Amino acid sequence: MCGVFPMDQNEVNAAMLILLRKRLTSAELRTTRVSGTLSCTLNMVLAIPASLIEKLDSAASVETVEASEITIRLRHVVTRGGSGESQLSPLYAYTLQGRSIEALERFYSMIQEEGCKADDVSFVSVLNACSHGGLVGKGRQLLDEMPKQYGVKPRLEHYVCLIDMLGRANLLDEAVRVLRAMPFEPDAVVCTSLLGACRKWKNYTIGKLAFERLVEMDPKSGTPYALMANIFGNLGMLSERAAVVERMRGEGSFREPGRSWWTDVSSGKVHSFSVGDRSHSQSDEIAAKLKQLLLRMKEEGYASDVINVLKDIPEEEKEDHLCGHSEKLVLGCALVNSHQKETIRIVKNLRVCDDCHAATALISKLEKRLILCKDASRVHVFQDGRCSCDNYF
């Protein structure tokens, strides 16, 4: 018999600290300078038994779920009766990588073959898997079966998954109906999910409703303004876009700055970049590498997504601004400082933008690298010009 329970809820990937935990003693790690975002997982990582670290470190192949678990946050633990042995749950790892069919198979295997009891947390994982895989019918079915077959009462998080699922599939009208009918008051998470879907499908009518609700909840949050401005920009509604940007400035809205990290596995050193960061000692070398890559990428048909740059700068500078995104800078750093065959693992505190996603996929092909990027919602596995999410993110 086994049980599944949640651990740390922090979205930040613990992979880099696990690598440090492998190489340093607890005392050394406690005195190692890490960013505030990473330090919140420090105590959790220090609590991991050395035997589990060894197990994680030995899982070297990304083709196995054990390896993918090195790259995700430590959220689920499966504890098997009385033995004290624990392992990371594959279900959430499959979900984060967008491997929806494997996640469903693992879910049913846990229940039917291993005797695990499905709980509200495991349903969040499997519904997320349906959302990221476009399995709308299956998602609807699971939500309906939760109370009837499994005795689990749906919570707000489960309705968020369904609304996100419908939004990703461009079933926005149905998503709104679910939002209005669910027995919970919509929160910022569900409204942001709906607004993000409207951005993807360029639906400004429903997007405006979600946007206004979010601004009403928190007028200082910059995220809804950025998403709404992107919707108008993608539709060529530039005056409306300008009005949203001006409104954002008038409210003094704040959006969490993007930041990305890469750990040099040979030294354990953590490299951190913010947008436009020039503080790194190798900034010139990194910029030269990215400039070289940009030329090669354009030869392959790449075009920068300058329409979604909200900064009030000349058009000719917007491409340079995109090159300064934190995930591009940290990727340039990794390419400069790692061996050709070494897998690159990147962590970003926000959702990866469309331009960086497209660029990273192409760079994985040009540089013949396997690149893993854990952003705020999932793990992207880039290889040979493709991403594991099939651009469904």
GUNU-639234 format. One record per residue (C-alpha): x, y, z; residue number from 1. Coordinates in pm, 1 decimal, decimal comma. Layout:
N
KEDO         c1         c2         c3     i
KEDO          X          Y          Z   NUM
...
This chain:
393
KEDO         c1         c2         c3     i
KEDO        0,0        0,0        0,0     1
KEDO      124,7      350,2      -71,8     2
KEDO       18,2      708,1      -21,2     3
KEDO       91,0     1024,9     -217,1     4
KEDO      129,9     1353,8      -37,7     5
KEDO      254,1     1702,1     -134,0     6
KEDO      581,2     1847,8      -16,1     7
KEDO      719,6     2191,6      -89,5     8
KEDO      486,3     2407,1     -300,1     9
KEDO      758,7     2640,3     -424,6    10
KEDO      771,1     2653,5     -803,7    11
KEDO     1148,5     2686,7     -820,1    12
KEDO     1341,3     2388,8     -946,7    13
KEDO     1558,4     2221,1     -682,7    14
KEDO     1787,2     2057,4     -938,7    15
KEDO     2076,0     2300,0     -896,8    16
KEDO     2074,8     2269,2     -520,7    17
KEDO     2063,3     1891,7     -552,5    18
KEDO     2378,7     1909,4     -762,9    19
KEDO     2538,3     2127,8     -496,8    20
KEDO     2417,7     1891,0     -224,7    21
KEDO     2598,1     1612,0     -405,8    22
KEDO     2928,0     1801,1     -410,8    23
KEDO     2928,7     1992,6      -83,5    24
KEDO     2877,0     1909,2      280,1    25
KEDO     2570,0     2051,7      453,3    26
KEDO     2784,9     2311,4      630,8    27
KEDO     2947,3     2418,8      303,5    28
KEDO     2613,4     2441,2      129,3    29
KEDO     2468,2     2655,7      406,4    30
KEDO     2742,6     2912,3      347,8    31
KEDO     2716,7     2899,0      -33,0    32
KEDO     2571,1     3216,1     -181,4    33
KEDO     2252,8     3140,8     -373,6    34
KEDO     1972,8     3367,5     -491,1    35
KEDO     1675,1     3434,8     -268,5    36
KEDO     1455,5     3237,2     -505,8    37
KEDO     1672,1     2928,4     -470,7    38
KEDO     1740,7     2964,9     -102,0    39
KEDO     1377,0     2894,1      -19,9    40
KEDO     1435,8     2530,8     -118,6    41
KEDO     1766,1     2502,0       67,0    42
KEDO     1635,6     2347,3      387,8    43
KEDO     1429,5     2099,3      188,7    44
KEDO     1730,8     1987,5      -13,7    45
KEDO     1949,8     1960,9      295,0    46
KEDO     1691,8     1721,7      437,2    47
KEDO     1724,6     1480,1      145,3    48
KEDO     1904,1     1162,7      255,4    49
KEDO     2245,5     1106,6       97,2    50
KEDO     2122,2      770,5      -35,7    51
KEDO     1849,1      946,6     -232,9    52
KEDO     2096,8     1199,6     -369,6    53
KEDO     2310,5      909,1     -489,7    54
KEDO     2002,4      755,0     -649,9    55
KEDO     1918,0     1080,9     -824,8    56
KEDO     2274,0     1135,7     -938,6    57
KEDO     2299,5      786,1    -1083,5    58
KEDO     1995,5      843,4    -1305,4    59
KEDO     2194,3      983,7    -1591,8    60
KEDO     1968,3      920,7    -1891,4    61
KEDO     1691,2     1171,0    -1964,8    62
KEDO     1503,0      896,5    -2145,1    63
KEDO     1407,7      754,3    -1804,8    64
KEDO     1158,2      915,3    -1573,1    65
KEDO     1412,0      902,8    -1290,5    66
KEDO     1635,8     1141,7    -1480,1    67
KEDO     1354,0     1380,4    -1555,6    68
KEDO     1281,6     1391,4    -1184,8    69
KEDO     1622,8     1546,0    -1122,0    70
KEDO     1502,6     1846,6    -1318,5    71
KEDO     1176,6     1910,3    -1133,0    72
KEDO     1085,3     2048,2     -794,9    73
KEDO     1044,2     1797,3     -510,9    74
KEDO      668,0     1790,9     -488,2    75
KEDO      548,4     1432,5     -449,5    76
KEDO      695,9     1148,4     -250,9    77
KEDO      569,3      792,8     -265,0    78
KEDO      631,0      611,1       63,0    79
KEDO      596,3      234,6       63,5    80
KEDO      456,8       68,7      373,9    81
KEDO      687,1       76,8      670,4    82
KEDO     1017,7       29,2      496,6    83
KEDO     1113,4      395,3      516,2    84
KEDO     1235,6      385,4      156,1    85
KEDO     1113,1      678,7      -51,5    86
KEDO     1132,8      781,4     -413,5    87
KEDO     1019,5     1076,6     -621,6    88
KEDO      684,7     1030,4     -792,8    89
KEDO      705,8      971,1    -1169,0    90
KEDO      350,9     1099,2    -1220,9    91
KEDO      442,8     1463,2    -1170,8    92
KEDO      762,0     1423,1    -1372,5    93
KEDO      567,1     1294,2    -1672,6    94
KEDO      318,7     1579,1    -1632,5    95
KEDO      588,6     1846,2    -1625,9    96
KEDO      750,8     1712,4    -1941,4    97
KEDO      416,8     1712,6    -2124,9    98
KEDO      425,3     1332,7    -2156,4    99
KEDO       50,5     1308,9    -2106,4   100
KEDO       -9,1      951,0    -2216,4   101
KEDO      268,3      821,8    -1987,9   102
KEDO      122,4     1028,6    -1701,7   103
KEDO     -220,0      871,4    -1752,0   104
KEDO      -71,1      523,5    -1773,7   105
KEDO      125,9      586,1    -1454,3   106
KEDO     -187,0      718,0    -1278,7   107
KEDO     -391,1      408,6    -1359,4   108
KEDO      -97,4      180,9    -1279,4   109
KEDO      -64,2      336,7     -934,0   110
KEDO     -433,3      278,2     -865,7   111
KEDO     -500,9      -55,1    -1033,1   112
KEDO     -170,5     -239,9     -994,9   113
KEDO        7,8      -84,1     -697,2   114
KEDO     -293,4      -32,9     -471,7   115
KEDO     -246,1      342,0     -433,2   116
KEDO     -546,7      553,8     -347,3   117
KEDO     -596,5      855,0     -573,9   118
KEDO     -618,0     1181,2     -378,9   119
KEDO     -677,6     1543,3     -467,4   120
KEDO     -306,9     1606,6     -533,3   121
KEDO     -266,2     1318,4     -776,6   122
KEDO     -575,6     1439,6     -962,7   123
KEDO     -418,3     1785,0    -1000,7   124
KEDO     -118,7     1616,3    -1165,5   125
KEDO     -317,8     1394,7    -1400,5   126
KEDO     -558,0     1676,5    -1497,8   127
KEDO     -256,7     1896,7    -1569,2   128
KEDO     -122,5     1618,8    -1789,7   129
KEDO     -450,4     1617,5    -1983,0   130
KEDO     -431,6     1995,0    -2015,9   131
KEDO      -75,0     1996,6    -2148,8   132
KEDO     -153,0     1711,7    -2388,2   133
KEDO     -479,9     1845,8    -2528,7   134
KEDO     -675,0     1549,6    -2386,9   135
KEDO     -992,2     1746,0    -2320,7   136
KEDO    -1234,6     1453,0    -2332,4   137
KEDO    -1027,3     1253,5    -2085,4   138
KEDO     -994,2     1552,6    -1857,2   139
KEDO    -1369,8     1608,4    -1850,6   140
KEDO    -1418,8     1238,4    -1774,6   141
KEDO    -1169,4     1235,8    -1485,9   142
KEDO    -1321,1     1543,4    -1323,2   143
KEDO    -1664,3     1382,9    -1345,6   144
KEDO    -1534,4     1053,6    -1199,6   145
KEDO    -1349,0     1213,5     -906,8   146
KEDO    -1643,2     1220,3     -659,4   147
KEDO    -1837,3      928,1     -809,0   148
KEDO    -1566,1      667,1     -858,1   149
KEDO    -1279,3      783,9     -637,9   150
KEDO    -1458,0      965,2     -356,4   151
KEDO    -1252,6     1280,4     -407,3   152
KEDO    -1436,4     1611,4     -398,2   153
KEDO    -1309,3     1851,4     -666,3   154
KEDO    -1138,2     2162,3     -533,6   155
KEDO    -1076,7     2494,5     -705,2   156
KEDO     -740,7     2364,8     -833,4   157
KEDO     -917,5     2091,5    -1031,2   158
KEDO    -1150,7     2340,7    -1196,6   159
KEDO     -847,5     2555,1    -1278,2   160
KEDO     -700,2     2253,7    -1458,9   161
KEDO    -1020,9     2204,1    -1659,3   162
KEDO    -1047,9     2571,7    -1752,7   163
KEDO     -679,8     2573,8    -1851,3   164
KEDO     -740,8     2258,0    -2055,8   165
KEDO    -1036,8     2412,2    -2240,0   166
KEDO     -849,4     2735,9    -2296,9   167
KEDO     -547,6     2561,3    -2447,7   168
KEDO     -782,7     2376,0    -2685,7   169
KEDO     -947,6     2704,1    -2795,8   170
KEDO    -1275,7     2607,9    -2628,5   171
KEDO    -1291,0     2948,5    -2465,3   172
KEDO    -1669,4     2981,1    -2452,7   173
KEDO    -1693,9     2651,5    -2265,6   174
KEDO    -1412,4     2762,2    -2034,6   175
KEDO    -1613,5     3072,4    -1942,8   176
KEDO    -1923,8     2859,7    -1878,3   177
KEDO    -1727,8     2632,8    -1644,4   178
KEDO    -1578,6     2934,1    -1466,6   179
KEDO    -1923,6     3083,9    -1406,9   180
KEDO    -2084,2     2753,4    -1300,9   181
KEDO    -1814,3     2618,1    -1068,1   182
KEDO    -1891,6     2628,6     -693,1   183
KEDO    -1591,5     2851,3     -618,9   184
KEDO    -1514,8     3217,3     -657,5   185
KEDO    -1268,4     3261,4     -946,9   186
KEDO     -924,3     3358,2     -821,5   187
KEDO     -626,3     3519,2     -992,5   188
KEDO     -484,9     3182,5    -1101,7   189
KEDO     -788,9     3077,2    -1302,0   190
KEDO     -838,9     3423,9    -1451,7   191
KEDO     -472,3     3442,4    -1551,9   192
KEDO     -501,2     3098,7    -1711,5   193
KEDO     -801,1     3214,0    -1913,8   194
KEDO     -626,6     3536,7    -2014,9   195
KEDO     -318,7     3340,3    -2119,8   196
KEDO     -534,9     3119,4    -2341,1   197
KEDO     -693,0     3428,7    -2493,9   198
KEDO     -344,3     3554,3    -2570,9   199
KEDO     -262,3     3228,5    -2746,9   200
KEDO     -581,0     3233,2    -2956,2   201
KEDO     -595,4     3613,6    -2998,8   202
KEDO     -941,9     3641,4    -2842,9   203
KEDO     -963,5     3994,2    -2707,1   204
KEDO    -1336,4     3975,4    -2622,5   205
KEDO    -1304,9     3708,1    -2352,9   206
KEDO     -953,5     3826,2    -2275,4   207
KEDO    -1084,9     4171,4    -2183,3   208
KEDO    -1326,6     4015,2    -1931,4   209
KEDO    -1047,9     3816,8    -1763,8   210
KEDO     -816,8     4118,6    -1776,2   211
KEDO    -1061,8     4352,0    -1602,8   212
KEDO    -1131,6     4092,7    -1333,6   213
KEDO     -759,3     4054,0    -1266,6   214
KEDO     -701,6     4429,6    -1251,1   215
KEDO     -991,5     4453,9    -1007,0   216
KEDO     -825,2     4189,7     -788,0   217
KEDO     -478,0     4344,8     -799,1   218
KEDO     -422,7     4663,2    -1001,2   219
KEDO      -51,2     4656,8     -917,0   220
KEDO       18,0     4322,7    -1087,3   221
KEDO      182,4     4375,6    -1425,2   222
KEDO      107,4     4027,7    -1563,5   223
KEDO     -250,1     4092,5    -1687,0   224
KEDO     -142,1     4417,1    -1852,1   225
KEDO      140,6     4240,6    -2035,0   226
KEDO      -89,5     3959,6    -2154,1   227
KEDO     -364,0     4197,5    -2266,2   228
KEDO     -114,6     4419,7    -2446,7   229
KEDO       22,2     4112,5    -2624,0   230
KEDO     -329,1     4016,2    -2738,9   231
KEDO     -385,8     4359,7    -2890,9   232
KEDO      -35,9     4363,6    -3038,4   233
KEDO      -81,5     4024,9    -3206,3   234
KEDO     -410,0     4146,9    -3355,8   235
KEDO     -251,1     4464,3    -3488,5   236
KEDO     -467,4     4677,7    -3255,3   237
KEDO     -179,0     4906,4    -3172,0   238
KEDO     -376,9     5197,0    -3027,6   239
KEDO     -552,1     4961,7    -2785,3   240
KEDO     -217,5     4805,1    -2700,4   241
KEDO      -68,7     5147,1    -2628,5   242
KEDO     -364,7     5230,6    -2405,3   243
KEDO     -309,7     4916,6    -2195,1   244
KEDO       61,8     4993,4    -2159,1   245
KEDO      -16,1     5351,2    -2057,1   246
KEDO     -274,6     5226,6    -1806,5   247
KEDO      -16,4     4988,0    -1662,9   248
KEDO      230,4     5271,8    -1613,5   249
KEDO      -36,7     5490,4    -1459,9   250
KEDO     -120,8     5223,4    -1203,2   251
KEDO      246,6     5177,0    -1118,6   252
KEDO      203,1     4805,2    -1185,9   253
KEDO      485,0     4567,2    -1110,8   254
KEDO      571,4     4243,8    -1284,8   255
KEDO      821,8     4004,4    -1131,6   256
KEDO     1146,2     4039,8    -1326,5   257
KEDO     1252,6     3740,0    -1530,3   258
KEDO     1554,9     3552,8    -1398,5   259
KEDO     1722,6     3233,8    -1517,3   260
KEDO     1986,2     3002,9    -1370,0   261
KEDO     2232,1     2745,0    -1495,9   262
KEDO     2464,3     2535,8    -1281,3   263
KEDO     2807,9     2438,3    -1409,6   264
KEDO     2812,3     2070,9    -1309,3   265
KEDO     3192,1     2058,3    -1317,8   266
KEDO     3231,8     2325,3    -1050,3   267
KEDO     2889,7     2350,6     -888,0   268
KEDO     2886,6     2725,8     -960,0   269
KEDO     2540,7     2876,3    -1017,1   270
KEDO     2519,1     3136,2    -1295,8   271
KEDO     2223,4     3373,8    -1270,1   272
KEDO     2094,4     3630,3    -1520,6   273
KEDO     1818,3     3889,6    -1528,9   274
KEDO     1688,2     4065,7    -1839,6   275
KEDO     1962,0     4266,1    -2010,3   276
KEDO     2214,1     4155,4    -1748,7   277
KEDO     2571,1     4270,5    -1818,8   278
KEDO     2716,2     4196,0    -1476,2   279
KEDO     2862,7     3857,1    -1565,9   280
KEDO     3240,4     3846,5    -1609,2   281
KEDO     3193,0     3678,6    -1950,0   282
KEDO     2923,3     3915,4    -2080,0   283
KEDO     3118,0     4007,2    -2394,7   284
KEDO     3186,7     3643,7    -2479,2   285
KEDO     2823,2     3549,0    -2417,0   286
KEDO     2696,9     3836,9    -2633,1   287
KEDO     2931,7     3733,8    -2915,3   288
KEDO     2806,2     3375,0    -2895,7   289
KEDO     2442,4     3487,0    -2910,7   290
KEDO     2511,9     3722,5    -3200,8   291
KEDO     2677,3     3439,1    -3391,1   292
KEDO     2383,5     3211,8    -3317,5   293
KEDO     2131,2     3475,6    -3428,1   294
KEDO     2291,7     3494,6    -3771,2   295
KEDO     2280,2     3115,5    -3807,2   296
KEDO     1920,4     3107,7    -3682,1   297
KEDO     1808,7     3364,3    -3939,3   298
KEDO     1958,3     3146,4    -4210,5   299
KEDO     1724,7     2872,3    -4083,5   300
KEDO     1422,0     3103,3    -4111,1   301
KEDO     1403,8     3236,0    -3754,9   302
KEDO     1244,7     3579,1    -3706,0   303
KEDO     1238,9     3756,9    -3369,9   304
KEDO      894,6     3807,5    -3213,2   305
KEDO      935,1     4184,2    -3178,2   306
KEDO      559,1     4254,8    -3174,3   307
KEDO      538,6     4146,0    -2809,4   308
KEDO      816,6     4373,7    -2683,5   309
KEDO      634,1     4621,2    -2458,5   310
KEDO      928,7     4852,3    -2395,2   311
KEDO      902,8     5192,9    -2561,5   312
KEDO     1215,6     5161,3    -2774,9   313
KEDO     1284,9     5196,7    -3149,0   314
KEDO     1187,6     4897,6    -3362,8   315
KEDO     1549,3     4829,5    -3459,0   316
KEDO     1638,8     4786,8    -3089,3   317
KEDO     1363,9     4538,1    -3008,9   318
KEDO     1556,4     4242,3    -3151,1   319
KEDO     1851,8     4328,4    -2925,7   320
KEDO     1611,2     4345,9    -2631,2   321
KEDO     1486,1     3992,8    -2704,6   322
KEDO     1847,4     3870,5    -2722,3   323
KEDO     1886,9     4005,6    -2369,3   324
KEDO     1612,6     3788,5    -2219,6   325
KEDO     1744,8     3602,3    -1919,0   326
KEDO     1696,7     3254,1    -2065,5   327
KEDO     1895,2     3344,7    -2378,2   328
KEDO     2174,2     3494,1    -2169,4   329
KEDO     2196,9     3193,0    -1940,6   330
KEDO     2186,7     2959,1    -2241,1   331
KEDO     2471,0     3155,3    -2400,0   332
KEDO     2664,4     3121,9    -2074,2   333
KEDO     2605,6     2746,7    -2067,6   334
KEDO     2714,5     2705,2    -2429,2   335
KEDO     3033,5     2902,7    -2365,9   336
KEDO     3124,7     2712,0    -2049,6   337
KEDO     3021,1     2350,9    -2110,2   338
KEDO     3138,2     2059,1    -2322,5   339
KEDO     2973,3     1986,3    -2656,4   340
KEDO     2802,8     1666,2    -2540,2   341
KEDO     2693,3     1799,6    -2200,8   342
KEDO     2321,1     1833,5    -2130,3   343
KEDO     2223,1     2190,0    -2041,1   344
KEDO     1971,7     2234,2    -1757,4   345
KEDO     1818,5     2578,3    -1714,9   346
KEDO     1569,6     2709,2    -1458,1   347
KEDO     1351,7     3017,0    -1515,6   348
KEDO     1123,0     3178,5    -1258,2   349
KEDO      854,9     3277,9    -1514,0   350
KEDO      687,8     3111,2    -1809,4   351
KEDO      927,2     3098,6    -2103,5   352
KEDO      821,2     3346,1    -2373,4   353
KEDO      730,1     3236,1    -2726,0   354
KEDO     1041,7     3389,3    -2879,9   355
KEDO     1283,0     3224,0    -2635,8   356
KEDO     1100,6     2892,1    -2675,9   357
KEDO     1137,7     2901,9    -3054,6   358
KEDO     1498,6     3019,1    -3029,1   359
KEDO     1598,4     2748,0    -2779,7   360
KEDO     1447,4     2476,0    -2996,3   361
KEDO     1646,9     2595,5    -3297,3   362
KEDO     1965,7     2635,0    -3092,6   363
KEDO     1933,1     2273,8    -2974,5   364
KEDO     1949,9     2173,2    -3341,6   365
KEDO     2229,5     2407,7    -3444,9   366
KEDO     2447,5     2327,3    -3143,1   367
KEDO     2349,8     1958,3    -3130,2   368
KEDO     2264,7     1992,2    -2761,9   369
KEDO     2003,6     1847,9    -2531,0   370
KEDO     1856,8     2144,0    -2339,9   371
KEDO     1619,9     2111,0    -2044,2   372
KEDO     1440,2     2425,9    -1931,2   373
KEDO     1221,9     2425,4    -1620,0   374
KEDO     1000,9     2733,1    -1628,1   375
KEDO      714,1     2831,9    -1398,5   376
KEDO      483,0     2561,0    -1527,2   377
KEDO      672,7     2270,7    -1683,0   378
KEDO      993,5     2112,5    -1805,9   379
KEDO     1073,5     2176,1    -2171,2   380
KEDO     1307,4     1920,1    -2328,8   381
KEDO     1465,6     2064,8    -2644,4   382
KEDO     1645,5     1837,2    -2889,0   383
KEDO     1706,7     1841,5    -3265,3   384
KEDO     1498,4     2155,9    -3312,6   385
KEDO     1193,2     2029,0    -3127,1   386
KEDO     1047,7     2061,2    -2779,4   387
KEDO      879,7     1786,2    -2581,1   388
KEDO      571,0     2007,7    -2545,3   389
KEDO      521,4     2022,5    -2925,2   390
KEDO      470,0     2398,1    -2880,7   391
KEDO      160,9     2323,8    -2668,3   392
KEDO      248,4     2534,2    -2366,9   393
